[in-house]
Amino acid sequence: MADPETRPTAAALVIGDEVLSGRTREGNAWHLAKTLTEIGIDLREIRVVADDREAIVEAVNALRAQVDHLFTSGGIGPTHDDITADAVAAAFGAPIGVREDARAILEAYYAAGELNEARLRMARIPEGATLILNPVSQAPGFTIGNVHVMAGVPAVFQAMLEGLRPVLKGGAPLLSWAFRVAAPEGELAAPLGALAARHPALSFGSYPFYRGGAGSTLVARGQDRAALEAAAAELRAMLAALGVSDIAETPPG
């Protein structure tokens, strides 16, 4: 595996009864994983919790102690079950209330008389936090410590994450080299394991598929392009020795 000390680490905390009940298909963690891979940050864990204050507090405190960045998704809207901001404030022991800069953003967005008490809840920010701007629907998220609190609506989450990109410093990007082969996984496991043992700085995965016959996609991942190229050459030789000729390669971009 790649040296973990060369790349910052992250976790995702998805919050919402609607995700756990199946009413909402979760996609924010998937988008976050792709983005962090591009930046050079290792996503170590994805956790989902209900709209429960104590569960959120416990998860926030556990995860933020383990990683460099914790990203939360969901629970910062205007309704009574949007309790993420309060729970995160409690996790940090920070006071929370309507902040004037957040209120000003909402006042500029809503027409006169539309900023009611429910919508004003979205301007409640823990003391000491910095705002994460929301160009889609304006209601901001916030960062406190190493926790980035963002909306659950995918378009808003993605816009907030793009706004955070400049402050997320990563390590070397993770490169991957894929081989799609017409050979069942069981025939490849032993030689692939031996190859992986010869390249401890890289990680290897095997993913079976069955469309059009049994086959496997073998993926080598790492930060060092030269090491990855050497492993790819060995993979080709391994497959040739096994008599596998139907191969489609996808090298790093």
C-alpha positions as a Markdown table, in Angstrom:
| # | Residue | x | y | z |
|---|---|---|---|---|
| 1 | Met | 0.0 | 0.0 | 0.0 |
| 2 | Ala | 1.0 | 3.6 | -0.5 |
| 3 | Asp | 2.7 | 5.3 | 2.5 |
| 4 | Pro | -0.2 | 6.8 | 4.5 |
| 5 | Glu | 2.1 | 9.6 | 5.8 |
| 6 | Thr | 2.4 | 11.1 | 2.3 |
| 7 | Arg | -1.3 | 11.7 | 1.9 |
| 8 | Pro | -3.8 | 13.4 | 4.3 |
| 9 | Thr | -6.8 | 11.3 | 5.4 |
| 10 | Ala | -10.5 | 11.8 | 5.5 |
| 11 | Ala | -13.8 | 10.3 | 6.5 |
| 12 | Ala | -17.4 | 10.9 | 5.4 |
| 13 | Leu | -20.4 | 11.1 | 7.8 |
| 14 | Val | -23.7 | 10.8 | 6.0 |
| 15 | Ile | -26.6 | 12.0 | 8.2 |
| 16 | Gly | -30.3 | 11.3 | 7.6 |
| 17 | Asp | -33.1 | 8.9 | 8.4 |
| 18 | Glu | -34.1 | 9.2 | 4.7 |
| 19 | Val | -30.9 | 7.5 | 3.7 |
| 20 | Leu | -31.2 | 4.7 | 6.2 |
| 21 | Ser | -34.8 | 4.0 | 5.3 |
| 22 | Gly | -34.0 | 3.8 | 1.6 |
| 23 | Arg | -36.2 | 6.8 | 0.7 |
| 24 | Thr | -33.1 | 8.7 | -0.6 |
| 25 | Arg | -30.3 | 7.1 | -2.7 |
| 26 | Glu | -27.0 | 8.4 | -1.2 |
| 27 | Gly | -24.5 | 9.8 | -3.8 |
| 28 | Asn | -22.6 | 12.4 | -1.9 |
| 29 | Ala | -20.0 | 10.0 | -0.4 |
| 30 | Trp | -19.4 | 8.6 | -3.9 |
| 31 | His | -18.8 | 12.1 | -5.3 |
| 32 | Leu | -16.6 | 12.9 | -2.3 |
| 33 | Ala | -14.5 | 9.8 | -2.8 |
| 34 | Lys | -13.8 | 10.7 | -6.5 |
| 35 | Thr | -13.0 | 14.3 | -5.6 |
| 36 | Leu | -10.6 | 13.4 | -2.8 |
| 37 | Thr | -8.8 | 10.8 | -4.9 |
| 38 | Glu | -8.2 | 13.6 | -7.5 |
| 39 | Ile | -6.9 | 15.9 | -4.8 |
| 40 | Gly | -4.6 | 13.3 | -3.2 |
| 41 | Ile | -6.5 | 12.7 | 0.1 |
| 42 | Asp | -7.3 | 9.1 | 1.3 |
| 43 | Leu | -10.9 | 8.6 | 2.2 |
| 44 | Arg | -10.7 | 6.0 | 5.0 |
| 45 | Glu | -14.3 | 5.5 | 6.1 |
| 46 | Ile | -17.9 | 6.3 | 5.2 |
| 47 | Arg | -20.4 | 6.1 | 8.0 |
| 48 | Val | -24.2 | 6.7 | 8.0 |
| 49 | Val | -26.1 | 7.7 | 11.1 |
| 50 | Ala | -29.7 | 8.7 | 11.8 |
| 51 | Asp | -31.1 | 12.1 | 12.6 |
| 52 | Asp | -30.2 | 11.5 | 16.2 |
| 53 | Arg | -28.3 | 14.2 | 18.2 |
| 54 | Glu | -26.3 | 11.8 | 20.4 |
| 55 | Ala | -25.4 | 9.5 | 17.4 |
| 56 | Ile | -24.2 | 12.4 | 15.4 |
| 57 | Val | -22.1 | 13.8 | 18.3 |
| 58 | Glu | -20.6 | 10.4 | 19.0 |
| 59 | Ala | -19.7 | 9.8 | 15.3 |
| 60 | Val | -18.3 | 13.3 | 14.8 |
| 61 | Asn | -16.0 | 13.0 | 17.8 |
| 62 | Ala | -14.9 | 9.5 | 16.9 |
| 63 | Leu | -14.1 | 10.3 | 13.2 |
| 64 | Arg | -12.5 | 13.7 | 13.6 |
| 65 | Ala | -10.0 | 12.2 | 16.0 |
| 66 | Gln | -8.9 | 9.6 | 13.4 |
| 67 | Val | -8.5 | 11.6 | 10.2 |
| 68 | Asp | -7.3 | 15.0 | 8.9 |
| 69 | His | -10.7 | 15.9 | 7.4 |
| 70 | Leu | -14.2 | 14.9 | 8.3 |
| 71 | Phe | -17.0 | 15.8 | 5.8 |
| 72 | Thr | -20.6 | 15.6 | 6.8 |
| 73 | Ser | -23.6 | 15.5 | 4.5 |
| 74 | Gly | -27.2 | 16.3 | 5.4 |
| 75 | Gly | -29.2 | 17.8 | 8.2 |
| 76 | Ile | -28.5 | 21.6 | 7.8 |
| 77 | Gly | -31.8 | 22.6 | 6.3 |
| 78 | Pro | -34.8 | 24.5 | 7.8 |
| 79 | Thr | -36.9 | 21.8 | 9.3 |
| 80 | His | -37.1 | 20.4 | 12.8 |
| 81 | Asp | -35.1 | 17.3 | 12.0 |
| 82 | Asp | -32.2 | 19.3 | 10.6 |
| 83 | Ile | -30.0 | 19.0 | 13.7 |
| 84 | Thr | -26.5 | 18.5 | 12.3 |
| 85 | Ala | -25.3 | 22.1 | 13.1 |
| 86 | Asp | -26.4 | 21.8 | 16.7 |
| 87 | Ala | -24.9 | 18.3 | 17.1 |
| 88 | Val | -21.5 | 19.4 | 15.6 |
| 89 | Ala | -21.5 | 22.4 | 17.9 |
| 90 | Ala | -22.1 | 20.1 | 20.8 |
| 91 | Ala | -19.3 | 17.8 | 19.7 |
| 92 | Phe | -16.9 | 20.8 | 19.9 |
| 93 | Gly | -18.5 | 22.2 | 23.0 |
| 94 | Ala | -19.1 | 25.4 | 21.1 |
| 95 | Pro | -22.1 | 27.8 | 21.4 |
| 96 | Ile | -24.3 | 28.1 | 18.4 |
| 97 | Gly | -26.7 | 30.9 | 17.2 |
| 98 | Val | -27.7 | 32.9 | 14.2 |
| 99 | Arg | -24.6 | 34.6 | 12.9 |
| 100 | Glu | -24.9 | 38.0 | 11.2 |
| 101 | Asp | -22.8 | 37.2 | 8.1 |
| 102 | Ala | -24.9 | 34.0 | 7.5 |
| 103 | Arg | -28.1 | 36.0 | 8.1 |
| 104 | Ala | -27.0 | 38.6 | 5.6 |
| 105 | Ile | -26.5 | 35.9 | 2.9 |
| 106 | Leu | -30.1 | 34.7 | 3.4 |
| 107 | Glu | -31.6 | 38.1 | 3.6 |
| 108 | Ala | -30.0 | 38.9 | 0.2 |
| 109 | Tyr | -31.4 | 35.7 | -1.3 |
| 110 | Tyr | -35.0 | 35.7 | 0.0 |
| 111 | Ala | -37.5 | 38.3 | -1.0 |
| 112 | Ala | -38.8 | 40.6 | 1.8 |
| 113 | Gly | -40.9 | 38.7 | 4.2 |
| 114 | Glu | -39.7 | 35.2 | 3.0 |
| 115 | Leu | -36.9 | 34.8 | 5.6 |
| 116 | Asn | -39.1 | 33.2 | 8.3 |
| 117 | Glu | -37.9 | 31.5 | 11.5 |
| 118 | Ala | -37.6 | 28.1 | 9.9 |
| 119 | Arg | -35.3 | 29.5 | 7.1 |
| 120 | Leu | -33.4 | 31.5 | 9.6 |
| 121 | Arg | -32.3 | 28.2 | 11.3 |
| 122 | Met | -30.0 | 27.8 | 8.3 |
| 123 | Ala | -28.0 | 30.8 | 9.6 |
| 124 | Arg | -27.2 | 29.1 | 12.9 |
| 125 | Ile | -23.4 | 28.6 | 13.0 |
| 126 | Pro | -21.2 | 27.4 | 15.8 |
| 127 | Glu | -18.9 | 29.9 | 17.4 |
| 128 | Gly | -15.4 | 29.8 | 15.8 |
| 129 | Ala | -16.6 | 28.2 | 12.5 |
| 130 | Thr | -15.9 | 29.6 | 9.0 |
| 131 | Leu | -18.6 | 29.6 | 6.4 |
| 132 | Ile | -18.7 | 27.3 | 3.4 |
| 133 | Leu | -20.4 | 29.3 | 0.6 |
| 134 | Asn | -23.3 | 27.8 | -1.3 |
| 135 | Pro | -23.7 | 29.3 | -4.8 |
| 136 | Val | -26.8 | 27.1 | -5.5 |
| 137 | Ser | -29.3 | 27.9 | -2.7 |
| 138 | Gln | -27.1 | 30.3 | -0.7 |
| 139 | Ala | -27.7 | 28.7 | 2.8 |
| 140 | Pro | -24.1 | 28.2 | 3.9 |
| 141 | Gly | -22.3 | 25.2 | 5.4 |
| 142 | Phe | -19.4 | 25.7 | 7.8 |
| 143 | Thr | -16.0 | 24.4 | 8.8 |
| 144 | Ile | -15.1 | 24.0 | 12.5 |
| 145 | Gly | -11.8 | 22.4 | 13.4 |
| 146 | Asn | -11.2 | 19.7 | 10.8 |
| 147 | Val | -15.0 | 19.1 | 10.2 |
| 148 | His | -16.6 | 20.4 | 7.1 |
| 149 | Val | -20.4 | 20.5 | 7.4 |
| 150 | Met | -22.3 | 20.5 | 4.1 |
| 151 | Ala | -25.8 | 20.0 | 2.7 |
| 152 | Gly | -27.4 | 16.7 | 1.8 |
| 153 | Val | -28.8 | 17.9 | -1.6 |
| 154 | Pro | -26.3 | 16.6 | -4.1 |
| 155 | Ala | -26.1 | 19.7 | -6.3 |
| 156 | Val | -25.4 | 21.8 | -3.2 |
| 157 | Phe | -23.0 | 19.3 | -1.7 |
| 158 | Gln | -21.0 | 19.3 | -4.9 |
| 159 | Ala | -20.9 | 23.1 | -5.1 |
| 160 | Met | -19.7 | 23.4 | -1.5 |
| 161 | Leu | -17.0 | 20.8 | -2.1 |
| 162 | Glu | -15.8 | 22.7 | -5.1 |
| 163 | Gly | -15.6 | 25.8 | -3.0 |
| 164 | Leu | -13.5 | 23.9 | -0.5 |
| 165 | Arg | -11.0 | 22.5 | -3.0 |
| 166 | Pro | -8.5 | 25.4 | -2.7 |
| 167 | Val | -8.0 | 24.8 | 1.0 |
| 168 | Leu | -7.8 | 21.0 | 0.8 |
| 169 | Lys | -4.1 | 20.2 | 0.4 |
| 170 | Gly | -3.5 | 16.6 | -0.8 |
| 171 | Gly | -0.5 | 14.4 | -1.4 |
| 172 | Ala | 0.5 | 12.8 | -4.7 |
| 173 | Pro | -2.5 | 11.8 | -6.8 |
| 174 | Leu | -3.4 | 8.1 | -6.7 |
| 175 | Leu | -2.9 | 6.6 | -10.2 |
| 176 | Ser | -4.6 | 3.4 | -11.3 |
| 177 | Trp | -3.9 | 0.9 | -14.2 |
| 178 | Ala | -6.8 | -1.4 | -15.1 |
| 179 | Phe | -6.7 | -4.7 | -17.0 |
| 180 | Arg | -10.1 | -6.2 | -18.1 |
| 181 | Val | -9.5 | -9.8 | -19.0 |
| 182 | Ala | -11.5 | -12.8 | -20.1 |
| 183 | Ala | -10.4 | -15.1 | -17.3 |
| 184 | Pro | -12.2 | -16.0 | -14.0 |
| 185 | Glu | -11.0 | -14.5 | -10.8 |
| 186 | Gly | -10.1 | -17.9 | -9.3 |
| 187 | Glu | -7.5 | -18.6 | -11.9 |
| 188 | Leu | -5.8 | -15.2 | -11.3 |
| 189 | Ala | -5.8 | -15.0 | -7.6 |
| 190 | Ala | -2.6 | -16.9 | -6.7 |
| 191 | Pro | -0.3 | -15.2 | -9.3 |
| 192 | Leu | -1.9 | -11.8 | -8.6 |
| 193 | Gly | -1.2 | -12.3 | -4.9 |
| 194 | Ala | 2.5 | -13.2 | -5.7 |
| 195 | Leu | 2.8 | -10.1 | -7.9 |
| 196 | Ala | 1.3 | -7.9 | -5.2 |
| 197 | Ala | 3.8 | -9.2 | -2.7 |
| 198 | Arg | 6.6 | -8.1 | -5.0 |
| 199 | His | 5.2 | -4.6 | -5.1 |
| 200 | Pro | 4.4 | -3.6 | -1.5 |
| 201 | Ala | 4.3 | 0.1 | -2.4 |
| 202 | Leu | 1.3 | -0.5 | -4.7 |
| 203 | Ser | -2.2 | -1.9 | -4.0 |
| 204 | Phe | -4.0 | -4.4 | -6.2 |
| 205 | Gly | -7.6 | -5.3 | -6.6 |
| 206 | Ser | -9.6 | -7.9 | -8.5 |
| 207 | Tyr | -13.2 | -7.4 | -9.5 |
| 208 | Pro | -15.1 | -10.2 | -11.2 |
| 209 | Phe | -17.7 | -9.7 | -13.9 |
| 210 | Tyr | -20.1 | -12.1 | -15.7 |
| 211 | Arg | -21.5 | -10.2 | -18.7 |
| 212 | Gly | -20.4 | -11.9 | -21.8 |
| 213 | Gly | -18.8 | -14.7 | -19.8 |
| 214 | Ala | -16.8 | -14.9 | -16.6 |
| 215 | Gly | -14.0 | -12.3 | -16.5 |
| 216 | Ser | -12.1 | -10.0 | -14.1 |
| 217 | Thr | -10.9 | -6.5 | -14.0 |
| 218 | Leu | -7.5 | -6.3 | -12.3 |
| 219 | Val | -6.5 | -2.9 | -11.0 |
| 220 | Ala | -3.1 | -1.7 | -9.8 |
| 221 | Arg | -3.0 | 1.6 | -7.8 |
| 222 | Gly | -0.1 | 3.8 | -6.5 |
| 223 | Gln | 1.4 | 7.2 | -6.5 |
| 224 | Asp | 4.6 | 6.4 | -8.3 |
| 225 | Arg | 4.0 | 6.2 | -12.1 |
| 226 | Ala | 7.3 | 4.3 | -12.8 |
| 227 | Ala | 6.5 | 1.7 | -10.2 |
| 228 | Leu | 3.0 | 1.3 | -11.6 |
| 229 | Glu | 4.4 | 0.9 | -15.1 |
| 230 | Ala | 6.8 | -1.8 | -13.9 |
| 231 | Ala | 3.9 | -3.6 | -12.2 |
| 232 | Ala | 1.8 | -3.3 | -15.4 |
| 233 | Ala | 4.6 | -4.9 | -17.4 |
| 234 | Glu | 4.6 | -7.8 | -14.9 |
| 235 | Leu | 0.8 | -8.1 | -15.1 |
| 236 | Arg | 1.0 | -8.5 | -18.9 |
| 237 | Ala | 3.7 | -11.2 | -18.5 |
| 238 | Met | 1.6 | -12.9 | -15.9 |
| 239 | Leu | -1.4 | -13.0 | -18.1 |
| 240 | Ala | 0.6 | -14.2 | -21.1 |
| 241 | Ala | 2.0 | -17.0 | -19.0 |
| 242 | Leu | -1.6 | -18.0 | -18.1 |
| 243 | Gly | -2.6 | -18.0 | -21.7 |
| 244 | Val | -4.9 | -15.0 | -21.3 |
| 245 | Ser | -5.0 | -13.0 | -24.6 |
| 246 | Asp | -8.3 | -11.1 | -24.5 |
| 247 | Ile | -7.1 | -8.0 | -22.5 |
| 248 | Ala | -8.3 | -4.4 | -22.5 |
| 249 | Glu | -6.0 | -2.0 | -20.7 |
| 250 | Thr | -6.8 | 1.4 | -19.2 |
| 251 | Pro | -3.6 | 3.1 | -18.1 |
| 252 | Pro | -3.6 | 6.3 | -16.0 |
| 253 | Gly | -4.6 | 9.5 | -17.7 |
